[in-house]
Amino acid sequence: MVEGYRVEADLSRQALCLSVPAEYGAEDGEPELFPTLRAARLPSRMVSAAMLAQKAKQFDDGLIAAVELAAQRGAGLLRGKAYLLETWLASLAHGSPAAPAALLLAAARLGGVAPEVPRALAADVARLLDEFLADERRSKPLGVHTWSEPLRRAFQQDRLLQTPLREPGPIEALARVLREEAAARTTYEGMLALASRLTGPLDMPDLTPVLRSLDRGQVEVGPAHAIFPPSRSLETDLAMKLFEDQPVPEGFDLMGELAARIRDGGVDLRPTASSGWYDYQTWSLEPLVAPERAPEAPRVSLERRYRELLLELFQGILALTRETHVKQLAVPALSCAPPFVRRRPGVVVDVLPELAAEPTASYFLRRALGYRFVRQVLEGAFGADALARIARLTPEGPVGLPLSEELAQVEGLFFGAAAAVARDLGMSLDEAMDPAFRAACAAMGLLPDRDGALGSGRGREHDAQAFRRWSALEDRDLGRDARMMVPVFHDRERRKTRAWVFLGWSAQRVLVSFQQPPAVRVLSPDGRQASPPEVEVRFGVLTHDLAYPVMAEITVDRLLDRDELRAICDRHRTRSAIVAALQGAGRASAQRLGDRLDEALRRRA
């Protein structure tokens, strides 16, 4: 409203342009790194996708932590891994000498089940624990598993239970116990389903093929089985495809290769019937790599440097997401120009390109759908009633809301972001739902066109308004430190690990302007339509200082947990200095562990 004049805008033909000013960030030196988004103090009328990604990271970490403890202790319909270990160990006391006794006892000791180790097995258990704990790539707790002793124990227990078993006798013995104990079999199958649906398809056979062969009156054992196998991922599948039988080239960039193959269609991220939550989370990032394929693409022109920022966003979010699932994931050993401004007439009406958030509606929609997926998974595993009694965890303890309620809130937050952005782009939310999204909804039994079917359940308008009211600076999750290191694969030849490291956040200035302005009608104070020279409409530019993630793919001698990494980041402060320090850190320690690691690898080979 200007001096009583009212503006009506038809956004149906509008197209926006996002660009990065040439002078911004061009000065010598590296951009300042901020440990948290709150430390960056970037005021903006537009919510950055990075802020929502940080919110998602903190929520996802807390969800995984809560589920880990529930799966260990048992909750609702699921009796827990501790119960399974106790059942298998009880079979040892009743004459099942073929079972992998040392492995079960060692895992139970790590997990806090604390069985008494028979004297005859004490040496084998001690040797197994020594070898496992000496190999930090397998045993060192990372991510949320450093928050508490129960989470550390669960990490090491489950990592040990990912050990491939190659002797038919022990494998058959474990399967026979499950066949004889119906409750144990139901729990075991439920645990496998939970792991594969939370993360992704399992990387190697578990015990169920053997179990089903026993049901048929046969014994069919493969060359290798694991009690609880790790999960595959697109990035490690790609690394294995490229370098399973050959050396990894110096300077190879897995993240860059993955992004290039997503962009050219060589890697298909669309979820399938066997996909897990991590697969849905990865799929949600596709519009950041290939924004030209997103349904909102006709409404937005993205200048080259802004597309580079979206690629950085993809890299940072994928690294953060992988760390959330670090325990379960396998680590294989291998322009628009600014508008012309004329002189001002008597009354000037400025029309600005308002955006509630970055114009990545497809990403927001897919991320929201991922939360609906994981809610269905958890309700199927534990039961809806149990989910209402489980709370998300933080480093300080549980939050005050049930996980079921928080899941609805965070789904509504991302769905509301999509609805708000779609409206600001002049398109309906239905237009932002591409065939892949609709297919994923159908697979989950959802009708996306029905208001309230997605999001918080209270309707699109409610979620959009709730998102617009959401204050990122008041959300405690936005103030948390997300810096971390997560392994991707191990280079056997170099005896080093390729890792993704999230180093913090940097600021970037983004300009939002009109490539195709909306149709505008100006009404005078007395209600008639005003036109030049009485008024002039100017289409302006908005400037936003937004945060973007800073990550690197590096080769390291040893893995660092969050505290160790953050100490190095705080000491060195720039990306290049941090990367140089990380690639040199730990060599002395790695040398001392070298002989023990070699021995452990030979025993597992």
N, C-alpha and C positions, 0 to 999 in steps of 0.2 A: 504494500500500500504506500503510495507516494502522494502526499498532499490531497488525500481523499480519492485518488485514482485507484482503481482495482484492476488487477491483471488476471486474465484467464489464459491458460496455456494448454494447448493440445499437444501432448507428447508423442502421439502415435507415429509422427514422421521424424521425430527427433533422433539424432545420432550424436554421441559424445566422443570426445577424443581425450586420451590420457597420454601424457608425455612427461619427459624429464627435462628440465631446462639445461641447456648446454653448459652453462657456467657452473651448475651445481655439482659439487664433488670433483671438479676438474683441477682443483689446486693440488700442489705437491703434497705428498704424504698420504697416509692411509686414514680412512674414516675412523672416528672414535667408536670404540666398542662399549656397549652398555651391558652389564650383567643381567639386568631385568628391564622389562618394558617400563616399569614405574620410574626407574633411574633415568631413562631416556627423556622423560618429561616432554613429550611431543603433543602439544595441543592441536587438535584437528576436529573439524566438523564432520569428518568422514571416518568411520571405524575402519581400521586397516584389517585386511585378512590375517595379518600376523597376530593381532590381538585375539581374534577368535581362535586361531591355531594354538596360541599359548593357553587360552582357557580350556580348549579341548585336551591339550597335553596334560594339564594338571588334573582334569577330571578323569582322563583315561588312566593315568598312573594310579590314582586313588581307587578306581574301580578294580584294576588288576590286582592291587595289593589286597583289597577286601576279598576278592574272589580266591586268591591264593590261599589265604588263611581259612576261608570257608571250605575250600576243596581239601585242605589238609586235615582239618578237624572234623569235617562233615557238617552239613546243614540241610534241613528240609529233606528232600527226596534222595540226597546224595550222602552216603555214609562216610566218605572221606578216604584219603590215601593212607592215613595212619591205621585205619581199620583193615585195609587191604594188606599192609605190611604185617600187621599182627596175625592176620589169617594165614598168610604164607609161612610166617615164622612158626606158628603153632603146628603147621604140617611137618616142619622139621623135627619137632619133638615127638611126632607120631610115625616116624619111619619113612621119611621121604628124602633119603640121602642124595638122590640125584638132583634135587633142587639147587640153584646157585646160592648156596648158603652164605658164602662170604659176601657176595654182593648184597643180598638182602639185609644181612646184619650190619654191614657198613652203611648202607643207605638209612637204615633205622637209627643208627647212632647219629648220623648227620642230621636227621630230621627230628631228633628229640624223642623218638619212640622209646629209646634207651633200653633195648633188650640186654639180657645177660649173655655175653659171648662165651660159648663153650670153650673149654681149654684147648680142645683139639683144633678149633678153628681160629684161635686168637692170633696166631702168626699170620694166617692168610688175610684176616680182616685188617690187621695192622698194616700189612704190605699194601693192600688195596687202597686203604685210606691215605697212606703216605704217597703213593703214586698219583692218586687223584688230586690231593691237595697241593702237590708239587707242580701240577699243570694248571697254572692260573687261567689259561684260556678256557678251561672247563669249569674250574671250581670257584673262581673269584666272583662273589656276588656283585652285581651291577644294578643300576637303576633303582627302582623302588625297593629292591631286596636288600638295600643298605639301611633301610629305615628302622628296622627292629631285629632283634635276635630271632624271633619266629620266622620272619621273612628270609633272613639269611639262611636259616636251617632248611627252609622249604626249597630255596634255590639250589643248595648243594645236594640235598637229597634227590631232587628231581633230575638234576644234571647227571648224577651218578646213575640213576635209573634209565637214562638215555643210552647207556653203554650197550653196544651191539653184543648179543649172545650168539655164539657160533656152534656150540655143542648141542646136538639134538636132545640128549638126555635131560639136561636142566630145563630146556625150553618146554619139552613135553610135560615135565613134572609140574611146572608152574601152571600150564594150561589145565592139567588134570585137577588141580586144587580148585580152580575156578569152575570147572564142570561139576564138581561134587558139592560146591557151596553156592547155591543159587543167589544168595544175597551178595556174595563176593563177585560173582559174575556180573550181576546187574550194576554193581558199583564200578567195576573195572570198565565195562562198556560205556557207562555214563561218563567216566573220567576221560576216556579217549574221545568221546563225542564232544565234551566240553573243550578239550585242548584243541581239537581240529576246528571247531566252530569259533572259538575265541581268536585263534591265530590263523591257521591254514591247514591244508592237507598234510598228513604225516609224511615224513621223509623216508621211512623204511617200514617194513612190516612189523606189526605188533603181535600179540599172542592170539588174536581172534581167528586168523586163518587156521592155526593149529587146533584151537578150540572147536571150530566148526568141523574140522576133519574128524575129531574125536566123536562129535555128534553123529557122524556117518559111520562110526565103527572102524575108522582108519586112523593112521598117524601120518600126517603130512607136515614135515618140517622143512622150511626153506634154509638157504645158506646163512641167513642172519635175521634175527628178530631182536627187538628191544621191548622192554616192559612198558616204558612210556617214551615212544620215539619223539624226536623234535619235529618241527613243522618246516615245510618248504616255504620259499618266498620267490617272487619273480626275480629279484636282484641276484640271489644266489643261484637260482636256476640258470640265469644268463651267464654268470661267472663260470659255472660248471660246464655249460655248453661251449664256451669259448676256450677254456683253459684246463679242462679236466686232465688231459694227457700231454700238456705242453707247458713250458714256463710262462709265467705272467710277464708281459713286456714291461720294461722299466717305464714308469710314468703313466701306466694304464689308469684310466679314470672310469671306474664302474658306474658312478652316478651319471657322468656325462654320456656314457654309452647307453645306459638305460633310457635317459631322456631322449636321446636321438632316435632310438628304436620305437619309443612310444610315439614320437612325433611322426615318423614315417610309416607307422602302422605295423612294424615288425614285431612289436610286443603288444598284445591285446590285453587290456586291463579289465574287460567286462567280467563281472562275477559269474560263476557257474554254480551248479548244484552243490559242488564240493567246497566252495569258497568259504573262508573264515572271515572274521571281523577285520583282521589285518589286510586281507585282500580288498574288502570294501573301503577301508581307509585309503589304501593305495589308489584304487579306482577313482576315489573322489578328487584326487590331485591331477587327473588327466587334463582338465581345462586350464591348468596353470602352465602345462607344457605345450599344449596345442589349443590355444584359445580360439583359433580360427574355426575349430570344429564345434564350439559351444553354441547352444541355441541363441545366446545373447550376442553373438558375434556381429550380426548385421546392425546392432544398435550401438556398437562401440568400436572406435578405431584406436588401435594401440600402437604408439610409436615404438621404434626398435628398442630404445633404452628402457622403456617401461616393460616390454616383453622380457628383457633380460632380468628385470626385477622379479617378474612372475616366475621365471626359471629359478632364481635364487630362493624364492618362496617355496617352490616345489622341493628343492634340495633340502632346505632346512626342515620342512615339515616331515618329509619322509625319514630323515635321520632321527628326528625326535620320536616319530611313531615307531620306528624299529626298536628304539631303546625301551619303549613301553613293553614290548614283547620279547625282550632280550633273552629271557630264560628259555622260552619255548622255541625260538627260531634257530634253525640249524646254522652252523658256521662251518661250511665245507673247507677241507684243507686244500687246497689249491692256491606422420608428424603434422603434428598440426600446428600451423602458425597462429599466433595470437590474433584475435579479431581486430579489424581496423576500426578505430574510434574517431568519429567525426566531432565537430564542435558541438557544444551543448546548446539545445534549444531552451525554451522556458521551463518545460517540465521534462525530466529525464527519468525513464523507467529502466532500471537495471534488472535483467533476467539472468540469473546465475545457474550453472549446471549442478544442481544439488544431488548428492549421492549419500545415502545413509551409510554405505560401506563400499569397499572396492567392488567393481562390477563383475564379480565372479559368482553369479547366482548358481551356476551349475555345480561348482565346488561346494557351496553351502548346502544345496539340496542333497547331494550325494553324501555329504558328511552327516546330515540329519538322518538319512536313511540308514546309515551305518549304525547309529545309536538305536534305531528301532530293531535292526537285526540283532545286535548284541543283547537287547532286552529280551527278545524272543528266545535267544540261546540260554540266557540265565534263568528265565522262567521255566524253560524246558528242563534244565539241569536241576535246579533247586526247588522249583515251585514258586508260584506268585506270592504265596503267604510268607515263605522264607525270605524272598527278596525284599519284602517290606520290613524285615527285621535286620537286614544287613545294611551297614552304613559304609560309604566311601571313606577310605583312609587318607590321612595326610601325615607328614612327618611328625606333627604334634599329636595325632590321634584321630579318632573318627569325627566326621562332621555331624551336625545335628539333625540332618534329614535322612530318611530312608533312601536306599539306593534306587528303589523303584520311582520315588518322587523326583529325585535328582536327574534320573535318566529322562523323564518326561520334560523336565526343565531345559536340559541341555539340547535335547532334540528340538524343542520349541525355539530355543535361541538361534540355532542354525537355520531352521525352517523360516523363522521370522526374518532373519537376515536375507534369505533368498526372496521372500515376499516383498520386503521393503525395497531391495535393490531392483527387482523386476518392475515394481511400480515406478521407481525413479527413472528407469530406462524407457518407460512408456510401453511396456509389454505386460501381458498377463502372466501369472505364475504358471499357468498351464502351458504357455508357449516355451517356458524355460525347461520343461520336462521333455527331454529327448527320448527316442525309442529305447535306448539302453536303460535309462532311468525307469521308464514305464515297465520294461521287461523285468527289472529287478524287483519292482513293487509287486508285479503279478506273482513272481516266484515266492514272495513272502505273504501272499494273500491280501494285499492292500489295494484299495481303489483310490489312486492319487487324486482323481478329479473331485472326490467327495470332500467337502469342507469338514475339517476335523479329523480326517483319516490319518494325516501326518502331523508332526509337530507335537505340541502339548496336548492336543485333543480338544482345545477350546476355540479352534477356528483360525483361519489365515489372518484375518484382520487383527484378532487379539495378539497373535504371535508377532505380527509386524509391528504393532504399537509397543508391545513389550520389548522388542529389540531396540526400537528407537529410544526407549527410556533407559535402556541398559547403560550404565555408566562404567566404562572399563576401568577407570582409575579407582573406583570404589570396590572393585571385585578383588578380593584377596588373592585369588589364583593368579591374577595378572602381575602381582608383585613377587612371585616366586622365581627362583633361579633355575633355569632349564639347561644350563651348560652341562654337557655330558660327552662320553665316548662310548660307541657301540661297535662291536666287531662285525665284519661282513664276511670275510673268508680268511683262511690261513694259507700263506705261501710256504709250502713245505721246503722248496729249494732254498729260499732265503732265510727260513726259520723266523719269519716275521708275520705279523697279522695286519691285514688291511682293515682300517677302521674309519668310520664316519665320526667326526667330532663337531659338536655344536658349540660355537665359541661366544655366542651372545648376539646382540642386536646392533644394527647401525641405522642411522637416520638417512632418509632419502626424500628429496622434494619432488612432488608430483603435481603437475598442472592438469586440471580438468577444464576442457573448453567444449564448445559446440562445433562439431563438424557439419552437422545439419541442424540448424536451430528449430525449436518447436514453433508451431503456428500460435501467434499471440494476439489476443484481443484486449485492448485497454478500455475500460469503462470510466467515464468521468464521474465526478461526485453526484451529478444529477441523473446518472444512469444511462446516458447516451454513449455510443461508441466514439472514442476520441481518436484522432489521427493526426499526422504531421500537418502543419508545423506546431500544433498545440502540444503534442507530446512526441518524444522520440524514444524508441525502444533500443536499448543497448544490450547485446549479448556478451556477458563478461566471462572472465576466467577465475576459477578458484584455485588457490594454492594450498596444498596440504603437505605437511611434514610427517611422513609415515615411517614406521619401523619395519625393517626387513631382517630376516635371519642371516647370520654369517656362519657358514660351515666349511669344512674342508674334508677331503678324503686323503688319508695319509697312511704310511706304513710305519708300524711301531714294533719295538721289541717286546713290550709288555702292555697290558691293558691297565688303564687307570679308572678308578671309580670316580664318582662325582666330586667328592671333596679333593682328591688328588689333582684332578683336572682343573678345578676352579682355582686352586692355589697357584698353578702355573699361569693360568689366564690373568689372574690379578697381578702377578709379578711382571708379566711381559707386555700385556695391554694392547698390542696390535696383532692383526692376523698373521703377518709374516713372522714376527718374533715368536708368537705362540707356537706356530707350526714348526719352526726351527727347533724350539725347545722340546716339543713333544717328540719329534723324530730322533732327538738325541737322548731323551730321558730313558732311563731304565736299562741302558746297555750293560752297565756293570752288573746290575742285578740279574739280567737275562743270562750273562755269561756264567754266573754262579749257579744258575738253575739249569744250564744247558744240558749237562750230563744226565740229570734226573729226568728232564723232559724227553730226551732221546730214548731213554730206557722205557718211559711210559708209553711213548708212541710205538716203539717196537713191540711191546706187549699187546697193544691194541690192534696192531696191523694183521 
